[in-house]
Every structure is written in C-alpha cells, then in structure tokens.
C-alpha cells in the first residue's frame, strides 16, 4: 500500500521553484571549479581540440539528463535515482543505487571543503609568504559551518544561497572569456572545433575522445535537482526543465570559456594548459588582466561552497527518503518545526563532512585526499548514471507502454550507457584504453573503498529482503499528495 508522509510533518511542499532547482543542478556541477580544474585535465589529450571534446562530453551527459528528465516526470521523489532504479529495474537495484548514491553524495562536501582549504591557503601563501601553505583546515571548517547553517534554515535559504553563488561564478568566467576572445583578435578560429589540433601522441578523434572522458567529470551533478522534487512547485515539470536546462546551459558556458582560453593561448600550445602556473585560468588572469585574477580566485572559492551546498542538499534529502521507508534510522526523518528542514540529517551530514575532511586531509595532505575522494565519487556517480539510463528503458517498456518513444526511451538511454562506460573505466583507472592512467596509492584505494561499501550494502539488502522486504520495495514509492495511485500500485505489484 502506498504510504504518504503528512504534509504537516514532512518537507516543505512548494518551497522553491524552477530557478532554485535549476541552480541546485548548476551549482552541483561546480562550473567555476570545473572550468578552472576539471576541463583543463583533458587538454593534455585533446590539445587545441578541447572545445570539441567538451561538446562530445555534453552530448553524452545530455543522454543521461534526458533519461532522468523522463523519469522525473512520473516519479517526483526525494529518493530520485533510487526511486527511478527501483521502479524501472527492481527494488533491489534501487536499494543498491540508493546505498551507493547517498554514500558518495555525503562525501561531496568533504571533497569541496578540501579544495576550499588548499585553494585559499595556497593563494594566501603565494601572495603573503608568511601565511603557512599548510594552514588549510580553518577554511575547510568555515565552509562546513556555512553549509550546515544554510541547511538548517531549510531549502529556501540553501537553494537561494546556491542561486546567488552559482550566478556569480558563471558571470566571472564569462566576462573573462569575453575579454580573452576580444584580446585574441585575429587568432579566433573555428578550427578548434575540429581534430586538427590534437597532440601527435593522441592524434585525431582519439585525442578528442580521451579529452571528453575527462571532461565528462565537469558535468557530474546535473541530476542534483531531482532529490528536491518534494519541495518544488510543479515538480513533474520543473525538475525535468532543471536537469536538462542545467546540462545544456552549463555545457554552453563550458564551450564558450574553453574556446576563449584556447584561442587566447593558441591551439598549437594548448596541450600544456593546466590548473596552475602561467598557463592556467588564474595565471592568465593575473598576468594579462591585472586584479581580475582576484575575481577568478573568488569564483573558484565560491564554486566550492556552492557545490558543497548542493551536495549536502542531495545527501540529506536522499538520507531522509531512505529513513522514511525504514532503511536508515527513523531519526533522520525529523523535521524542524519552523524551517521544515531535515535537521538530524543536516547534523549528521555536518559531522561526516568535518570528521572525514580532517581525517583524510591530515592523513594524506588535502590535495591527495581530494583526488582520492573525487575518484570514489566519480566511480559511483557514473555507475549510477548507467543504471538510471537502463531504468528509463525498463520503466517505459514495462509500465508506460502507451507513452513509449523509441528515441527517448530506448535509443537515448542506450547511447547514454555506451557514453559513460569509458568514463567509468577511466575513473576507476582500468587501462582498457591507451589514455587511461593506472591509479597509484592512495588514490587506488578508491576501488576497494567503493567495493567494501557496496558489499556491506549487499549484505544489508539480503537481511532486509528476508526480514523487512517491504522496506526495500518502498524505495520506489513517491511520497507526494499529487501522485497517480493506480499506476503506482500496479507498478509496485510487478516487483514485489
């Protein structure tokens, strides 16, 4: 039987609209940090053809975004990808997706607090040598406190914060991109959208493909609007628009900014472009545009806060959804009476972020810890994208045959699965392709960490399936007043 959470005791319905959920996805993609760090990682492979690699990556991510958008139209739920997988494939699959997804989303703030710490400390040390480059942790703790306060005051505050921060970082990089394009003058060329400028070691489309695999990571997070469905006005429409809109909109920002810096540096030497030094966004801004580098620095810092905020929103809402059906402790469903925020989940998220950030940061140094956490996150998130694409096929083939569209519900999801397999293998360091770099310790621990967590999940799933099967089945429920009870009942009967 369908279970509903009474509106007076649940999350605040209709608290936010399209703008807020759009920026939830945008800030989860961390465009400022991606432009400055993630995308340049592909320059060594694609060289001056990196703008084309960005387009290839955007198309790949758009396949998954369309699949998620189609599912969100029928399944607006805080469980998001877990609910989609449970309905489209099987409740056991939905449970394991939820188990992995909530784990890595809880680590997203840690990832960003580490980046915030070493970015601020490194920049302050470069400007004032008396500031210790190792004094990163106060900035990480400050970031954790800001996110916890925003989360405590509810979705309106945290989503509003994300809107402001997201807009700032986008504006900064677009302005700098415009200045670069103007200053490049006659060097502007559309040849960077071809394969002629790839390095000799990764010639032609091979280099573009390799660059796009690394660039895919810059799009990760486009689905982050989905867990806010129960707090969004008209979620069946607005979540769809937010997920696809963020992918397309930020994809265009990535294309414009990558093109600008490519033609400014010169396609022939763009393979040496990176995340630090003279040939980096901050380096170019500092040497060519005076104090504008300060805005670039603030945009990257801003991006870490915004991304951490979006990740915390996803983790707390997914944790809340799992607790609501009895998979996690029921205490995580406790809602603040005034702010309607999941206060216990927010508190747990804050504790996890602080403990893991400090533990890994001091154990491995913040930059190394950052790469380790990033690898763990990417391996799971990309795997989730693959499963959700499959769930789109299953859901419409099994339960919405009258709406089944061979392009949207078969071709697009299959292409999405194919597009993300190389990214999954690359993130895991499995050398199937020549451009995949094998991982070294401690980053190579990412695979075992994910494996152990998922093994625990499989054991827990087995226990629940034997003793409390309904809890696993309930991962597919949509806890909204405005649902389709007949369809929901029939769909769930088919997977019990």
Residue, then its C-alpha position, 0 to 999 in steps of 0.5 A: x500500500x502506498x504510504x504518504x508522509x503528512x504534509x504537516x510533518x514532512x518537507x516543505x511542499x512548494x518551497x522553491x521553484x524552477x530557478x532554485x532547482x535549476x541552480x541546485x543542478x548548476x551549482x552541483x556541477x561546480x562550473x567555476x571549479x570545473x572550468x578552472x580544474x576539471x576541463x583543463x585535465x583533458x587538454x593534455x589529450x585533446x590539445x587545441x581540440x578541447x572545445x570539441x571534446x567538451x561538446x562530445x562530453x555534453x552530448x553524452x551527459x545530455x543522454x543521461x539528463x534526458x533519461x532522468x528528465x523522463x523519469x522525473x516526470x512520473x516519479x517526483x521523489x526525494x529518493x530520485x535515482x533510487x526511486x527511478x532504479x527501483x521502479x524501472x529495474x527492481x527494488x533491489x537495484x534501487x536499494x543498491x543505487x540508493x546505498x551507493x548514491x547517498x554514500x558518495x553524495x555525503x562525501x561531496x562536501x568533504x571533497x569541496x571543503x578540501x579544495x576550499x582549504x588548499x585553494x585559499x591557503x595556497x593563494x594566501x601563501x603565494x601572495x603573503x609568504x608568511x601565511x603557512x601553505x599548510x594552514x588549510x583546515x580553518x577554511x575547510x571548517x568555515x565552509x562546513x559551518x556555512x553549509x550546515x547553517x544554510x541547511x538548517x534554515x531549510x531549502x529556501x535559504x540553501x537553494x537561494x544561497x546556491x542561486x546567488x553563488x552559482x550566478x556569480x561564478x558563471x558571470x566571472x568566467x564569462x566576462x573573462x572569456x569575453x575579454x580573452x576572445x576580444x584580446x585574441x583578435x585575429x587568432x579566433x578560429x573555428x578550427x578548434x572545433x575540429x581534430x586538427x589540433x590534437x597532440x601527435x601522441x593522441x592524434x585525431x578523434x582519439x585525442x578528442x575522445x580521451x579529452x571528453x572522458x575527462x571532461x565528462x567529470x565537469x558535468x557530474x551533478x546535473x541530476x542534483x535537482x531531482x532529490x528536491x522534487x518534494x519541495x518544488x512547485x510543479x515538480x513533474x515539470x520543473x525538475x525535468x526543465x532543471x536537469x536538462x536546462x542545467x546540462x545544456x546551459x552549463x555545457x554552453x558556458x563550458x564551450x564558450x570559456x574553453x574556446x576563449x582560453x584556447x584561442x587566447x593561448x593558441x591551439x598549437x600550445x594548448x596541450x600544456x594548459x593546466x590548473x596552475x602556473x602561467x598557463x592556467x585560468x588564474x595565471x592568465x588572469x593575473x598576468x594579462x588582466x591585472x586584479x581580475x585574477x582576484x575575481x577568478x580566485x573568488x569564483x573558484x572559492x565560491x564554486x566550492x561552497x556552492x557545490x558543497x551546498x548542493x551536495x549536502x542538499x542531495x545527501x540529506x534529502x536522499x538520507x531522509x527518503x531512505x529513513x522514511x521507508x525504514x532503511x536508515x534510522x527513523x531519526x533522520x526523518x525529523x523535521x524542524x518545526x519552523x524551517x521544515x528542514x531535515x535537521x538530524x540529517x543536516x547534523x549528521x551530514x555536518x559531522x561526516x563532512x568535518x570528521x572525514x575532511x580532517x581525517x583524510x586531509x591530515x592523513x594524506x595532505x588535502x590535495x591527495x585526499x581530494x583526488x582520492x575522494x573525487x575518484x570514489x565519487x566519480x566511480x559511483x556517480x557514473x555507475x549510477x548514471x548507467x543504471x538510471x539510463x537502463x531504468x528509463x528503458x525498463x520503466x517505459x517498456x514495462x509500465x508506460x507502454x502507451x507513452x513509449x518513444x523509441x528515441x527517448x526511451x530506448x535509443x537515448x538511454x542506450x547511447x547514454x550507457x555506451x557514453x559513460x562506460x569509458x568514463x567509468x573505466x577511466x575513473x576507476x583507472x582500468x587501462x582498457x584504453x591507451x589514455x587511461x592512467x593506472x591509479x597509484x596509492x592512495x588514490x587506488x584505494x578508491x576501488x576497494x573503498x567503493x567495493x567494501x561499501x557496496x558489499x556491506x550494502x549487499x549484505x544489508x539488502x539480503x537481511x532486509x529482503x528476508x526480514x523487512x522486504x517491504x522496506x526495500x520495495x518502498x524505495x520506489x514509492x513517491x511520497x507526494x499528495x499529487x501522485x497517480x495511485x493506480x499506476x503506482x500500485x500496479x507498478x509496485x505489484x510487478x516487483x514485489 
